[in-house]
Amino acid sequence: MFRYKRIAVKIGSNVLARADGTLDVTRMSALVDQVAELHKKGVEIVLVSSGAVASGRSEIKVKKRLDPVSARQLYSAVGQAKLINRYYELFREHGITCGQVLTTKENFSSRTHYLNQKHCMEVMLENNVIPVVNENDTISVTELMFTDNDELSGLIAAMMGMDALIILSNVDGVYNGEPADPEAFVIREIEKGAEGLMDHVQASRSSFGRGGMLTKCRIAQKVADEGIAVMIANGKRENILPELLREKSDVVCTRFTPSVKPVSSVKKWIAHSDGFAKGEIHINKGAADALLCPQATSILLVGVTRITGDFEKDDIVKIFDEKGKQIGVGCAGYASKEASAWIGRRDMKPLIHYDYLYLD
């Protein structure tokens, strides 16, 4: 009946927040009803939900004006407890158990921590528990924050080997102009490497979230390149989730066509690791050209021109061509001190093996 058997669903702040910024419990209840319907028909679901700050804002009134960091910490600390309790009660009405998973960007930087998170959610799914995932906003208040929950949902979808990622926003999808413009329309299908897409996307952020459509598109394209179908749709439309998953769905949304080329689980982790990079590897034209060849190619020290940063073996590093353009990211086979001393050597094992290399 449904085209996908394992999905991640990201519910944005603007879907769950009223105009005054407080939690829209009616909308939340409607979405839980939809998730419950899918769950009962055999679809495995991980829910990535914003709304902690909105939930806290509706619960507590501050006596004095707070700076943005303090406000976020306070509202999220109070609101996350209220949010997960609301989810728990709503799912319990359907005879379904949900569980809370709070994470930070740092938890994805280590392969060990990454696999621990994956194992936790796999165990929950195996026991028919729906994971409800959110960033731990009480401590994620620095440059180590996710861009927003769109970024987090992309990481979750890749980590869990999802068939599809559904990003619910307060608009019907990606428009070819300003959504308020009556002449603008939703781009229904976006193929791999779509030219000029970002020229259409508005850079403005949502009212209550940290991200916007530009972030959603970048994440969606990366996830689709990893073989996962991605849909951006309106979370305020009635029965949106079951409609999106039907075999012959004509619901208005934007679909990103998934790549048919398989990507290993390690490469999926590396693909989303730009923000964790500890250094940079600069390579010459010959090495860069070799990476674009059809056959698998590793990065050898003979093709390296410069190394920057202080990193250890197995740390994530960014890869740049001779023009300074980033062309990929990978897992270092040497520490930076060793690698720098051996630049130009031909008789060494790869600095970045192909199995641990992801090209943009």
C-alpha positions in Angstrom: 0.0 0.0 0.0 2.8 2.4 0.9 5.9 2.8 -1.3 8.4 3.1 1.6 8.9 0.9 4.6 11.4 2.9 6.6 11.2 6.7 6.8 12.4 9.7 8.7 9.9 12.5 9.2 11.1 16.0 10.2 8.5 18.3 11.7 9.6 21.9 11.5 9.0 24.6 14.1 6.7 26.5 11.8 4.5 23.5 11.6 4.1 23.1 15.3 4.0 26.7 16.3 1.1 29.1 16.3 1.4 32.7 15.1 2.3 33.8 18.6 5.1 31.2 18.8 3.4 28.8 21.2 2.9 25.1 20.6 0.0 24.1 18.3 -1.2 21.0 20.1 -4.1 20.4 17.6 -1.6 20.2 14.6 0.7 18.0 16.7 -2.1 15.6 17.5 -3.1 15.4 13.8 0.5 14.5 12.8 0.7 11.9 15.6 -2.5 10.3 14.2 -0.9 10.1 10.8 2.3 8.6 12.1 0.3 6.1 14.1 -1.6 5.0 11.0 1.6 4.4 9.1 3.2 2.6 12.1 0.3 0.2 12.4 0.6 -0.7 8.8 4.2 -1.7 9.1 6.1 1.5 8.3 9.2 2.1 10.5 9.4 5.8 11.5 11.9 8.0 13.2 10.4 11.3 14.1 12.8 14.3 14.1 10.7 17.0 15.9 11.3 20.7 16.5 9.0 22.5 19.0 10.9 22.4 22.3 11.4 26.2 22.4 7.8 26.8 21.3 6.6 24.4 23.9 8.6 26.1 26.6 7.6 29.6 25.5 3.9 28.7 26.1 4.7 27.3 29.5 6.9 29.9 31.2 6.8 33.7 31.3 10.1 35.4 32.0 10.3 38.5 34.2 13.1 40.2 32.3 14.3 40.2 28.8 16.8 37.4 28.1 19.6 37.2 25.6 19.0 34.7 22.7 21.3 32.0 24.2 19.7 32.2 27.7 16.2 32.3 26.2 16.9 29.2 24.0 18.4 27.3 27.0 15.5 28.1 29.3 12.6 27.5 26.9 14.1 24.3 25.5 14.9 22.9 29.0 11.3 23.4 30.1 9.8 22.8 26.7 11.5 19.5 25.8 10.1 17.8 28.9 6.6 19.1 28.0 7.0 18.2 24.3 8.1 14.6 24.8 5.4 14.1 27.4 2.8 15.4 24.9 4.1 13.0 22.3 4.1 10.2 24.8 0.4 10.8 25.7 -0.7 11.3 22.1 1.0 8.1 21.0 -0.3 6.2 24.0 -3.9 6.9 22.9 -3.0 4.7 19.8 -1.4 2.0 21.9 2.1 3.0 20.7 5.2 3.8 22.7 7.6 6.5 21.8 11.0 7.3 23.2 13.1 10.4 23.4 16.6 10.7 21.8 18.4 14.0 22.4 21.6 14.5 20.5 24.3 17.1 19.7 26.4 17.7 16.6 29.5 16.3 18.5 27.7 12.9 18.8 28.1 12.5 15.0 31.7 13.5 14.8 33.0 10.2 16.2 32.3 7.0 14.4 31.9 5.2 17.7 29.3 7.7 19.0 27.6 7.6 15.6 27.2 3.9 15.7 26.1 4.0 19.4 23.2 6.3 18.4 22.3 4.1 15.5 22.2 1.0 17.7 20.0 2.8 20.2 17.4 3.7 17.5 17.6 0.3 15.8 16.8 -1.4 19.1 13.8 1.0 19.6 12.5 0.3 16.1 12.9 -3.5 16.6 10.7 -3.2 19.7 8.1 -1.1 18.0 9.1 2.1 19.8 9.0 5.3 17.8 12.2 7.4 18.4 11.4 11.1 18.8 14.7 12.9 18.0 15.7 16.5 18.7 18.8 18.5 19.3 19.7 19.0 22.9 19.3 22.8 22.8 20.1 23.2 26.5 23.8 22.6 25.7 24.1 23.1 21.9 24.5 26.9 21.9 27.8 27.4 20.1 29.3 26.8 16.7 28.7 23.1 17.4 25.0 23.5 16.9 23.3 21.9 13.9 22.3 24.4 11.3 18.8 23.3 12.2 16.8 20.1 12.5 16.9 19.8 8.7 20.6 19.0 9.0 19.9 16.6 11.9 17.1 14.9 9.9 19.5 14.4 7.0 22.1 12.8 9.3 19.4 10.5 10.8 18.1 9.4 7.4 21.6 8.5 6.2 22.6 6.9 9.5 19.5 4.7 9.7 19.5 3.7 6.0 16.0 5.2 5.4 14.1 4.7 2.2 12.8 8.2 2.4 13.1 11.5 4.3 10.0 13.7 4.6 10.7 17.3 5.6 7.5 19.0 6.7 7.4 22.8 6.4 4.6 25.4 6.3 4.7 25.6 2.5 3.9 23.0 -0.2 7.5 22.6 -1.4 10.2 24.5 -3.3 8.8 27.3 -5.4 10.2 28.7 -8.6 10.0 32.2 -6.9 8.6 33.9 -3.8 5.8 31.6 -2.5 3.6 34.6 -1.9 3.8 35.5 -5.6 0.6 34.3 -7.4 2.7 33.5 -10.5 5.0 31.2 -8.6 4.5 27.4 -8.5 5.9 24.4 -6.7 8.7 22.6 -8.5 7.4 19.0 -8.3 10.5 17.0 -9.2 14.2 17.8 -8.8 16.7 15.6 -10.5 20.3 15.0 -9.4 22.5 18.0 -10.3 19.6 20.3 -11.2 21.0 23.4 -12.7 20.1 26.8 -11.3 17.9 25.4 -8.5 19.4 27.6 -5.8 18.7 30.7 -7.9 15.0 30.1 -7.2 15.2 29.4 -3.5 14.5 32.1 -1.0 17.3 32.6 1.5 15.1 34.0 4.3 14.6 31.9 7.4 11.4 30.7 8.9 9.6 32.6 11.6 10.5 30.3 14.5 13.1 27.9 13.2 16.8 28.5 12.5 16.8 27.3 9.0 14.9 28.0 5.7 14.2 26.6 2.3 17.8 27.1 1.2 19.1 24.8 4.0 16.3 22.3 3.2 17.3 22.1 -0.5 21.0 21.6 0.3 20.3 18.8 2.8 17.7 17.2 0.4 20.1 17.1 -2.5 22.9 15.6 -0.4 20.6 12.9 1.0 19.1 12.1 -2.4 22.6 11.7 -3.8 23.0 9.0 -1.2 20.1 7.0 -2.6 17.4 8.2 -0.3 14.2 9.7 -1.6 13.4 13.2 -0.2 10.1 15.1 -0.1 9.5 18.6 1.1 5.8 19.1 1.8 3.3 21.1 3.8 2.9 19.7 7.3 -0.3 21.7 7.8 -2.2 19.9 5.0 -4.6 17.2 6.2 -3.4 13.6 6.1 -0.2 14.7 4.4 2.0 11.7 5.5 -0.2 8.9 4.3 -0.9 10.7 1.0 2.9 11.2 0.4 3.6 7.5 0.8 0.8 6.1 -1.4 2.0 4.4 -4.5 0.1 6.8 -6.8 0.3 10.0 -4.9 -0.5 13.3 -6.6 -0.2 15.5 -3.5 1.6 18.8 -4.2 5.2 18.7 -2.9 8.8 18.7 -4.1 10.4 15.4 -4.6 14.2 14.9 -4.9 15.0 12.0 -7.1 17.4 9.5 -5.3 20.6 8.3 -6.9 20.6 4.7 -8.1 24.2 4.3 -7.2 24.6 2.7 -3.8 26.6 4.5 -1.1 28.1 2.6 1.8 27.2 3.4 5.4 30.7 4.7 6.1 30.5 7.1 3.1 27.1 8.3 4.3 28.6 9.2 7.6 31.5 11.0 5.9 29.2 12.8 3.5 27.6 14.7 6.4 30.9 15.3 8.3 32.0 18.6 6.8 31.2 20.4 10.1 33.5 18.0 12.0 36.6 18.5 9.8 39.8 19.0 11.7 42.0 19.9 8.8 42.4 20.4 5.0 44.1 18.4 2.3 45.1 20.4 -0.9 45.8 18.3 -4.0 47.2 19.1 -7.4 45.3 19.0 -10.7 46.4 15.5 -11.6 45.1 14.1 -8.3 41.9 16.0 -8.7 41.3 14.8 -12.2 42.0 11.2 -11.1 39.2 11.5 -8.5 36.7 12.3 -11.3 37.5 9.1 -13.2 35.0 6.3 -13.2 37.2 3.8 -11.4 37.8 4.0 -7.7 40.7 6.3 -6.8 42.3 7.1 -3.4 44.2 10.3 -2.5 48.0 9.5 -2.4 50.6 11.7 -0.8 52.3 12.2 -4.1 49.4 14.3 -5.3 49.2 16.4 -2.1 50.5 20.0 -2.2 49.6 21.3 1.2 48.1 20.2 4.5 46.6 22.5 7.1 45.1 21.9 10.5 46.0 19.6 13.4 44.3 16.2 13.0 44.9 12.6 14.1 44.5 9.4 12.1 40.8 8.7 11.3 39.8 12.4 11.8 37.6 14.0 9.2 39.4 16.4 6.7 38.2 18.5 3.8 39.7 18.1 0.3 40.5 21.1 -1.9 41.7 21.3 -5.5 44.5 23.6 -6.6 42.0 26.5 -7.2 40.9 26.3 -3.6 37.5 24.7 -4.3 36.3 22.1 -1.9 35.7 18.9 -3.8 35.1 16.4 -1.0 35.6 15.2 2.5 37.3 12.1 3.9 38.8 10.2 6.8 42.6 10.7 7.2 44.9 7.7 7.1 47.6 9.6 8.9 47.9 12.3 11.5 48.7 15.7 10.1 52.3 15.8 11.5 53.1 12.5 9.7 51.3 13.4 6.5 53.0 16.8 6.2 56.4 15.2 6.5 55.6 12.7 3.7 54.0 15.0 1.1 55.2 13.9 -2.3 56.1 10.4 -1.4 55.0 7.6 -3.8 55.7 4.6 -1.7 53.1 5.2 1.1 49.6 3.9 1.7 46.8 6.4 0.7 46.3 9.5 2.8 42.6 9.0 2.2 41.4 5.6 0.9 38.6 5.6 -1.6 36.4 3.7 0.9 36.6 6.6 3.3 36.2 9.4 0.7 33.1 11.3 -0.3 33.2 13.6 -3.3 30.8 16.7 -3.5 
